[in-house]
Amino acid sequence: MSGGATLRIASGEAMGMFILSGEIDLHTAPQIADIPVTSTGRGTKLTLDVADVTFIDSIGIWALVNLSRLLDGGQLIIANPSSEVRRTLDLVDLSDAAGIVINR
């Protein structure tokens, strides 16, 4: 939302899980591309816990879609979106994008 937005990305307890907190916008979205994709293809799952993400804009959505494309047939699971983030994801019908699953 502002030039001072921050996004923190931490590895979760499980392999292929990352915990995000802060805002995903024009200034922080490039960090999404830094999330390591260690395997690809069918059966691959990468989970992003976004419970502590307070804001996401269209650039953030674009970053998530690009990350899902890197999985090359795998699944990007977006877990625990807040009501604010869920509203944005629903607005753009992100759950209809191939390879993206939104766990509410």
N, CA, C and O atoms as a GROMACS GRO file, in nm:
protein
  416
    1MET      N    1   0.082  -0.118   0.000
    1MET     CA    2   0.000   0.000   0.000
    1MET      C    3   0.086   0.125   0.000
    1MET      O    4   0.054   0.223  -0.067
    2SER      N    5   0.194   0.122   0.074
    2SER     CA    6   0.281   0.238   0.077
    2SER      C    7   0.422   0.194   0.043
    2SER      O    8   0.451   0.074   0.038
    3GLY      N    9   0.509   0.292   0.020
    3GLY     CA   10   0.648   0.261  -0.010
    3GLY      C   11   0.718   0.192   0.105
    3GLY      O   12   0.823   0.132   0.086
    4GLY      N   13   0.660   0.202   0.225
    4GLY     CA   14   0.720   0.140   0.342
    4GLY      C   15   0.667   0.002   0.372
    4GLY      O   16   0.691  -0.051   0.480
    5ALA      N   17   0.594  -0.058   0.279
    5ALA     CA   18   0.538  -0.190   0.302
    5ALA      C   19   0.650  -0.292   0.322
    5ALA      O   20   0.757  -0.283   0.262
    6THR      N   21   0.621  -0.390   0.406
    6THR     CA   22   0.718  -0.498   0.428
    6THR      C   23   0.648  -0.633   0.413
    6THR      O   24   0.528  -0.646   0.437
    7LEU      N   25   0.725  -0.730   0.374
    7LEU     CA   26   0.679  -0.868   0.364
    7LEU      C   27   0.788  -0.955   0.423
    7LEU      O   28   0.904  -0.946   0.384
    8ARG      N   29   0.749  -1.040   0.515
    8ARG     CA   30   0.842  -1.136   0.572
    8ARG      C   31   0.801  -1.275   0.525
    8ARG      O   32   0.683  -1.310   0.525
    9ILE      N   33   0.900  -1.353   0.485
    9ILE     CA   34   0.877  -1.490   0.440
    9ILE      C   35   0.967  -1.581   0.523
    9ILE      O   36   1.088  -1.563   0.526
   10ALA      N   37   0.906  -1.677   0.591
   10ALA     CA   38   0.982  -1.772   0.673
   10ALA      C   39   0.946  -1.913   0.632
   10ALA      O   40   0.833  -1.940   0.590
   11SER      N   41   1.041  -2.003   0.645
   11SER     CA   42   1.013  -2.145   0.618
   11SER      C   43   0.922  -2.198   0.727
   11SER      O   44   0.938  -2.167   0.845
   12GLY      N   45   0.826  -2.279   0.686
   12GLY     CA   46   0.737  -2.343   0.782
   12GLY      C   47   0.799  -2.471   0.835
   12GLY      O   48   0.911  -2.507   0.798
   13GLU      N   49   0.725  -2.539   0.921
   13GLU     CA   50   0.775  -2.664   0.980
   13GLU      C   51   0.783  -2.777   0.878
   13GLU      O   52   0.871  -2.862   0.886
   14ALA      N   53   0.691  -2.776   0.782
   14ALA     CA   54   0.688  -2.883   0.682
   14ALA      C   55   0.766  -2.841   0.558
   14ALA      O   56   0.779  -2.722   0.527
   15MET      N   57   0.818  -2.940   0.488
   15MET     CA   58   0.888  -2.915   0.362
   15MET      C   59   0.790  -2.853   0.263
   15MET      O   60   0.676  -2.900   0.251
   16GLY      N   61   0.830  -2.749   0.194
   16GLY     CA   62   0.744  -2.686   0.094
   16GLY      C   63   0.641  -2.592   0.153
   16GLY      O   64   0.545  -2.555   0.085
   17MET      N   65   0.658  -2.553   0.280
   17MET     CA   66   0.564  -2.461   0.342
   17MET      C   67   0.637  -2.333   0.382
   17MET      O   68   0.747  -2.336   0.437
   18PHE      N   69   0.572  -2.220   0.354
   18PHE     CA   70   0.628  -2.090   0.387
   18PHE      C   71   0.522  -2.006   0.455
   18PHE      O   72   0.404  -2.011   0.419
   19ILE      N   73   0.564  -1.928   0.553
   19ILE     CA   74   0.474  -1.843   0.628
   19ILE      C   75   0.504  -1.699   0.589
   19ILE      O   76   0.616  -1.651   0.603
   20LEU      N   77   0.401  -1.630   0.539
   20LEU     CA   78   0.416  -1.493   0.494
   20LEU      C   79   0.345  -1.400   0.592
   20LEU      O   80   0.240  -1.433   0.646
   21SER      N   81   0.403  -1.284   0.614
   21SER     CA   82   0.337  -1.183   0.696
   21SER      C   83   0.373  -1.045   0.644
   21SER      O   84   0.484  -1.021   0.598
   22GLY      N   85   0.277  -0.955   0.652
   22GLY     CA   86   0.295  -0.820   0.604
   22GLY      C   87   0.205  -0.792   0.485
   22GLY      O   88   0.091  -0.838   0.480
   23GLU      N   89   0.257  -0.716   0.390
   23GLU     CA   90   0.180  -0.675   0.272
   23GLU      C   91   0.248  -0.725   0.145
   23GLU      O   92   0.371  -0.725   0.133
   24ILE      N   93   0.165  -0.767   0.048
   24ILE     CA   94   0.218  -0.807  -0.082
   24ILE      C   95   0.169  -0.704  -0.183
   24ILE      O   96   0.052  -0.703  -0.221
   25ASP      N   97   0.261  -0.619  -0.225
   25ASP     CA   98   0.227  -0.513  -0.319
   25ASP      C   99   0.342  -0.491  -0.416
   25ASP      O  100   0.434  -0.572  -0.426
   26LEU      N  101   0.336  -0.381  -0.487
   26LEU     CA  102   0.437  -0.350  -0.589
   26LEU      C  103   0.579  -0.357  -0.532
   26LEU      O  104   0.671  -0.401  -0.600
   27HIS      N  105   0.595  -0.313  -0.409
   27HIS     CA  106   0.729  -0.306  -0.350
   27HIS      C  107   0.778  -0.439  -0.293
   27HIS      O  108   0.898  -0.464  -0.287
   28THR      N  109   0.686  -0.525  -0.252
   28THR     CA  110   0.726  -0.649  -0.187
   28THR      C  111   0.705  -0.774  -0.272
   28THR      O  112   0.762  -0.879  -0.242
   29ALA      N  113   0.624  -0.765  -0.375
   29ALA     CA  114   0.592  -0.883  -0.458
   29ALA      C  115   0.716  -0.953  -0.515
   29ALA      O  116   0.715  -1.075  -0.528
   30PRO      N  117   0.823  -0.880  -0.550
   30PRO     CA  118   0.941  -0.951  -0.602
   30PRO      C  119   0.996  -1.056  -0.505
   30PRO      O  120   1.063  -1.150  -0.549
   31GLN      N  121   0.970  -1.042  -0.376
   31GLN     CA  122   1.016  -1.142  -0.279
   31GLN      C  123   0.948  -1.277  -0.302
   31GLN      O  124   1.005  -1.381  -0.269
   32ILE      N  125   0.827  -1.277  -0.359
   32ILE     CA  126   0.756  -1.402  -0.387
   32ILE      C  127   0.839  -1.487  -0.483
   32ILE      O  128   0.846  -1.609  -0.469
   33ALA      N  129   0.902  -1.422  -0.579
   33ALA     CA  130   0.984  -1.494  -0.677
   33ALA      C  131   1.106  -1.559  -0.613
   33ALA      O  132   1.166  -1.649  -0.672
   34ASP      N  133   1.143  -1.514  -0.494
   34ASP     CA  134   1.259  -1.571  -0.425
   34ASP      C  135   1.225  -1.696  -0.344
   34ASP      O  136   1.315  -1.760  -0.288
   35ILE      N  137   1.096  -1.731  -0.336
   35ILE     CA  138   1.058  -1.852  -0.264
   35ILE      C  139   1.113  -1.971  -0.342
   35ILE      O  140   1.083  -1.987  -0.461
   36PRO      N  141   1.192  -2.055  -0.277
   36PRO     CA  142   1.256  -2.166  -0.350
   36PRO      C  143   1.156  -2.274  -0.393
   36PRO      O  144   1.080  -2.328  -0.312
   37VAL      N  145   1.159  -2.304  -0.520
   37VAL     CA  146   1.080  -2.414  -0.575
   37VAL      C  147   1.180  -2.527  -0.600
   37VAL      O  148   1.256  -2.525  -0.696
   38THR      N  149   1.178  -2.626  -0.510
   38THR     CA  150   1.280  -2.731  -0.516
   38THR      C  151   1.240  -2.848  -0.604
   38THR      O  152   1.326  -2.927  -0.646
   39SER      N  153   1.111  -2.860  -0.633
   39SER     CA  154   1.068  -2.965  -0.725
   39SER      C  155   0.947  -2.914  -0.801
   39SER      O  156   0.881  -2.819  -0.759
   40THR      N  157   0.919  -2.977  -0.915
   40THR     CA  158   0.807  -2.936  -0.998
   40THR      C  159   0.734  -3.059  -1.048
   40THR      O  160   0.778  -3.173  -1.028
   41GLY      N  161   0.623  -3.035  -1.112
   41GLY     CA  162   0.547  -3.143  -1.173
   41GLY      C  163   0.431  -3.189  -1.086
   41GLY      O  164   0.413  -3.144  -0.973
   42ARG      N  165   0.355  -3.281  -1.144
   42ARG     CA  166   0.237  -3.334  -1.073
   42ARG      C  167   0.279  -3.390  -0.938
   42ARG      O  168   0.382  -3.456  -0.925
   43GLY      N  169   0.198  -3.361  -0.838
   43GLY     CA  170   0.227  -3.410  -0.705
   43GLY      C  171   0.304  -3.312  -0.620
   43GLY      O  172   0.308  -3.325  -0.497
   44THR      N  173   0.367  -3.214  -0.683
   44THR     CA  174   0.440  -3.112  -0.609
   44THR      C  175   0.340  -3.017  -0.543
   44THR      O  176   0.246  -2.972  -0.608
   45LYS      N  177   0.362  -2.987  -0.417
   45LYS     CA  178   0.277  -2.892  -0.346
   45LYS      C  179   0.364  -2.791  -0.274
   45LYS      O  180   0.459  -2.827  -0.205
   46LEU      N  181   0.330  -2.666  -0.292
   46LEU     CA  182   0.396  -2.556  -0.224
   46LEU      C  183   0.287  -2.480  -0.149
   46LEU      O  184   0.191  -2.434  -0.210
   47THR      N  185   0.301  -2.468  -0.018
   47THR     CA  186   0.198  -2.404   0.063
   47THR      C  187   0.248  -2.272   0.117
   47THR      O  188   0.357  -2.262   0.173
   48LEU      N  189   0.166  -2.170   0.098
   48LEU     CA  190   0.194  -2.038   0.154
   48LEU      C  191   0.088  -2.009   0.259
   48LEU      O  192  -0.030  -1.995   0.225
   49ASP      N  193   0.128  -1.999   0.385
   49ASP     CA  194   0.035  -1.962   0.491
   49ASP      C  195   0.033  -1.810   0.496
   49ASP      O  196   0.131  -1.746   0.534
   50VAL      N  197  -0.080  -1.752   0.457
   50VAL     CA  198  -0.091  -1.606   0.447
   50VAL      C  199  -0.180  -1.548   0.556
   50VAL      O  200  -0.235  -1.439   0.540
   51ALA      N  201  -0.194  -1.619   0.667
   51ALA     CA  202  -0.281  -1.572   0.776
   51ALA      C  203  -0.241  -1.433   0.826
   51ALA      O  204  -0.327  -1.355   0.868
   52ASP      N  205  -0.112  -1.402   0.820
   52ASP     CA  206  -0.065  -1.274   0.871
   52ASP      C  207  -0.036  -1.173   0.760
   52ASP      O  208   0.031  -1.072   0.783
   53VAL      N  209  -0.086  -1.200   0.639
   53VAL     CA  210  -0.077  -1.103   0.531
   53VAL      C  211  -0.198  -1.011   0.543
   53VAL      O  212  -0.312  -1.058   0.544
   54THR      N  213  -0.173  -0.881   0.552
   54THR     CA  214  -0.281  -0.785   0.574
   54THR      C  215  -0.331  -0.719   0.448
   54THR      O  216  -0.438  -0.657   0.449
   55PHE      N  217  -0.256  -0.731   0.338
   55PHE     CA  218  -0.294  -0.664   0.214
   55PHE      C  219  -0.228  -0.735   0.097
   55PHE      O  220  -0.114  -0.780   0.106
   56ILE      N  221  -0.302  -0.745  -0.014
   56ILE     CA  222  -0.246  -0.794  -0.140
   56ILE      C  223  -0.312  -0.716  -0.253
   56ILE      O  224  -0.433  -0.695  -0.253
   57ASP      N  225  -0.230  -0.671  -0.349
   57ASP     CA  226  -0.285  -0.600  -0.464
   57ASP      C  227  -0.267  -0.683  -0.591
   57ASP      O  228  -0.227  -0.800  -0.584
   58SER      N  229  -0.298  -0.624  -0.705
   58SER     CA  230  -0.293  -0.699  -0.831
   58SER      C  231  -0.151  -0.747  -0.863
   58SER      O  232  -0.135  -0.853  -0.924
   59ILE      N  233  -0.050  -0.672  -0.825
   59ILE     CA  234   0.087  -0.715  -0.848
   59ILE      C  235   0.118  -0.837  -0.761
   59ILE      O  236   0.189  -0.928  -0.804
   60GLY      N  237   0.064  -0.839  -0.641
   60GLY     CA  238   0.080  -0.955  -0.553
   60GLY      C  239   0.013  -1.078  -0.611
   60GLY      O  240   0.068  -1.188  -0.604
   61ILE      N  241  -0.105  -1.060  -0.667
   61ILE     CA  242  -0.176  -1.171  -0.733
   61ILE      C  243  -0.092  -1.222  -0.849
   61ILE      O  244  -0.076  -1.343  -0.866
   62TRP      N  245  -0.039  -1.131  -0.928
   62TRP     CA  246   0.046  -1.168  -1.042
   62TRP      C  247   0.165  -1.250  -0.994
   62TRP      O  248   0.202  -1.348  -1.058
   63ALA      N  249   0.226  -1.210  -0.883
   63ALA     CA  250   0.341  -1.282  -0.829
   63ALA      C  251   0.302  -1.424  -0.789
   63ALA      O  252   0.379  -1.518  -0.811
   64LEU      N  253   0.184  -1.441  -0.730
   64LEU     CA  254   0.138  -1.575  -0.691
   64LEU      C  255   0.114  -1.663  -0.814
   64LEU      O  256   0.151  -1.780  -0.816
   65VAL      N  257   0.052  -1.605  -0.916
   65VAL     CA  258   0.027  -1.680  -1.040
   65VAL      C  259   0.159  -1.723  -1.103
   65VAL      O  260   0.172  -1.837  -1.148
   66ASN      N  261   0.256  -1.634  -1.108
   66ASN     CA  262   0.386  -1.669  -1.164
   66ASN      C  263   0.454  -1.778  -1.084
   66ASN      O  264   0.516  -1.868  -1.141
   67LEU      N  265   0.443  -1.772  -0.951
   67LEU     CA  266   0.500  -1.876  -0.867
   67LEU      C  267   0.434  -2.010  -0.897
   67LEU      O  268   0.502  -2.113  -0.905
   68SER      N  269   0.303  -2.011  -0.915
   68SER     CA  270   0.234  -2.137  -0.945
   68SER      C  271   0.279  -2.194  -1.079
   68SER      O  272   0.285  -2.316  -1.095
   69ARG      N  273   0.310  -2.108  -1.174
   69ARG     CA  274   0.357  -2.155  -1.305
   69ARG      C  275   0.492  -2.225  -1.294
   69ARG      O  276   0.521  -2.319  -1.369
   70LEU      N  277   0.575  -2.180  -1.200
   70LEU     CA  278   0.705  -2.245  -1.180
   70LEU      C  279   0.690  -2.390  -1.134
   70LEU      O  280   0.780  -2.471  -1.153
   71LEU      N  281   0.576  -2.422  -1.074
   71LEU     CA  282   0.553  -2.557  -1.024
   71LEU      C  283   0.524  -2.656  -1.137
   71LEU      O  284   0.527  -2.777  -1.115
   72ASP      N  285   0.497  -2.605  -1.255
   72ASP     CA  286   0.483  -2.687  -1.376
   72ASP      C  287   0.394  -2.809  -1.355
   72ASP      O  288   0.437  -2.923  -1.373
   73GLY      N  289   0.268  -2.783  -1.318
   73GLY     CA  290   0.174  -2.892  -1.298
   73GLY      C  291   0.151  -2.925  -1.152
   73GLY      O  292   0.061  -3.003  -1.119
   74GLY      N  293   0.229  -2.868  -1.064
   74GLY     CA  294   0.209  -2.887  -0.921
   74GLY      C  295   0.103  -2.792  -0.869
   74GLY      O  296   0.038  -2.722  -0.946
   75GLN      N  297   0.086  -2.790  -0.737
   75GLN     CA  298  -0.016  -2.706  -0.676
   75GLN      C  299   0.046  -2.601  -0.584
   75GLN      O  300   0.134  -2.630  -0.504
   76LEU      N  301  -0.003  -2.479  -0.598
   76LEU     CA  302   0.028  -2.373  -0.504
   76LEU      C  303  -0.094  -2.362  -0.412
   76LEU      O  304  -0.204  -2.330  -0.457
   77ILE      N  305  -0.073  -2.390  -0.285
   77ILE     CA  306  -0.182  -2.385  -0.188
   77ILE      C  307  -0.168  -2.256  -0.108
   77ILE      O  308  -0.065  -2.232  -0.044
   78ILE      N  309  -0.270  -2.175  -0.112
   78ILE     CA  310  -0.273  -2.051  -0.035
   78ILE      C  311  -0.361  -2.078   0.086
   78ILE      O  312  -0.482  -2.093   0.074
   79ALA      N  313  -0.297  -2.084   0.203
   79ALA     CA  314  -0.367  -2.127   0.324
   79ALA      C  315  -0.397  -2.010   0.416
   79ALA      O  316  -0.318  -1.916   0.429
   80ASN      N  317  -0.511  -2.017   0.480
   80ASN     CA  318  -0.552  -1.926   0.588
   80ASN      C  319  -0.555  -1.778   0.552
   80ASN      O  320  -0.507  -1.696   0.629
   81PRO      N  321  -0.610  -1.743   0.436
   81PRO     CA  322  -0.614  -1.599   0.404
   81PRO      C  323  -0.707  -1.524   0.499
   81PRO      O  324  -0.814  -1.572   0.535
   82SER      N  325  -0.664  -1.404   0.539
   82SER     CA  326  -0.750  -1.319   0.621
   82SER      C  327  -0.871  -1.276   0.537
   82SER      O  328  -0.873  -1.297   0.416
   83SER      N  329  -0.970  -1.218   0.601
   83SER     CA  330  -1.089  -1.178   0.526
   83SER      C  331  -1.055  -1.072   0.421
   83SER      O  332  -1.114  -1.072   0.313
   84GLU      N  333  -0.960  -0.983   0.452
   84GLU     CA  334  -0.919  -0.881   0.355
   84GLU      C  335  -0.851  -0.943   0.233
   84GLU      O  336  -0.881  -0.908   0.119
   85VAL      N  337  -0.761  -1.034   0.259
   85VAL     CA  338  -0.689  -1.101   0.149
   85VAL      C  339  -0.785  -1.192   0.072
   85VAL      O  340  -0.781  -1.195  -0.051
   86ARG      N  341  -0.870  -1.264   0.143
   86ARG     CA  342  -0.966  -1.353   0.077
   86ARG      C  343  -1.058  -1.274  -0.017
   86ARG      O  344  -1.091  -1.321  -0.125
   87ARG      N  345  -1.097  -1.155   0.025
   87ARG     CA  346  -1.184  -1.071  -0.058
   87ARG      C  347  -1.114  -1.039  -0.191
   87ARG      O  348  -1.176  -1.046  -0.297
   88THR      N  349  -0.986  -1.005  -0.186
   88THR     CA  350  -0.911  -0.975  -0.310
   88THR      C  351  -0.896  -1.101  -0.395
   88THR      O  352  -0.914  -1.095  -0.516
   89LEU      N  353  -0.864  -1.213  -0.333
   89LEU     CA  354  -0.849  -1.338  -0.408
   89LEU      C  355  -0.980  -1.377  -0.476
   89LEU      O  356  -0.981  -1.425  -0.589
   90ASP      N  357  -1.092  -1.355  -0.406
   90ASP     CA  358  -1.222  -1.386  -0.463
   90ASP      C  359  -1.258  -1.290  -0.576
   90ASP      O  360  -1.318  -1.330  -0.676
   91LEU      N  361  -1.220  -1.164  -0.560
   91LEU     CA  362  -1.250  -1.064  -0.662
   91LEU      C  363  -1.191  -1.101  -0.797
   91LEU      O  364  -1.253  -1.078  -0.901
   92VAL      N  365  -1.073  -1.158  -0.796
   92VAL     CA  366  -1.006  -1.194  -0.922
   92VAL      C  367  -1.023  -1.342  -0.956
   92VAL      O  368  -0.962  -1.392  -1.051
   93ASP      N  369  -1.107  -1.412  -0.879
   93ASP     CA  370  -1.132  -1.555  -0.903
   93ASP      C  371  -1.004  -1.636  -0.909
   93ASP      O  372  -0.988  -1.722  -0.996
   94LEU      N  373  -0.912  -1.609  -0.817
   94LEU     CA  374  -0.784  -1.679  -0.820
   94LEU      C  375  -0.800  -1.829  -0.804
   94LEU      O  376  -0.718  -1.906  -0.854
   95SER      N  377  -0.905  -1.871  -0.734
   95SER     CA  378  -0.926  -2.015  -0.715
   95SER      C  379  -0.956  -2.086  -0.847
   95SER      O  380  -0.948  -2.209  -0.854
   96ASP      N  381  -0.991  -2.010  -0.951
   96ASP     CA  382  -1.015  -2.069  -1.083
   96ASP      C  383  -0.888  -2.084  -1.165
   96ASP      O  384  -0.889  -2.145  -1.272
   97ALA      N  385  -0.778  -2.029  -1.116
   97ALA     CA  386  -0.651  -2.039  -1.189
   97ALA      C  387  -0.596  -2.181  -1.177
   97ALA      O  388  -0.601  -2.240  -1.069
   98ALA      N  389  -0.546  -2.233  -1.285
   98ALA     CA  390  -0.491  -2.369  -1.284
   98ALA      C  391  -0.375  -2.379  -1.186
   98ALA      O  392  -0.285  -2.295  -1.186
   99GLY      N  393  -0.379  -2.482  -1.103
   99GLY     CA  394  -0.268  -2.509  -1.012
   99GLY      C  395  -0.273  -2.432  -0.881
   99GLY      O  396  -0.181  -2.443  -0.800
  100ILE      N  397  -0.378  -2.352  -0.859
  100ILE     CA  398  -0.388  -2.274  -0.736
  100ILE      C  399  -0.508  -2.322  -0.655
  100ILE      O  400  -0.620  -2.332  -0.706
  101VAL      N  401  -0.482  -2.351  -0.528
  101VAL     CA  402  -0.589  -2.394  -0.437
  101VAL      C  403  -0.589  -2.297  -0.320
  101VAL      O  404  -0.484  -2.267  -0.263
  102ILE      N  405  -0.706  -2.248  -0.285
  102ILE     CA  406  -0.718  -2.159  -0.170
  102ILE      C  407  -0.787  -2.235  -0.058
  102ILE      O  408  -0.904  -2.272  -0.069
  103ASN      N  409  -0.713  -2.257   0.051
  103ASN     CA  410  -0.770  -2.323   0.169
  103ASN      C  411  -0.816  -2.214   0.264
  103ASN      O  412  -0.739  -2.129   0.308
  104ARG      N  413  -0.942  -2.218   0.294
  104ARG     CA  414  -1.000  -2.115   0.382
  104ARG      C  415  -0.998  -2.164   0.520
  104ARG      O  416  -1.041  -2.093   0.611
   0.00000   0.00000   0.00000
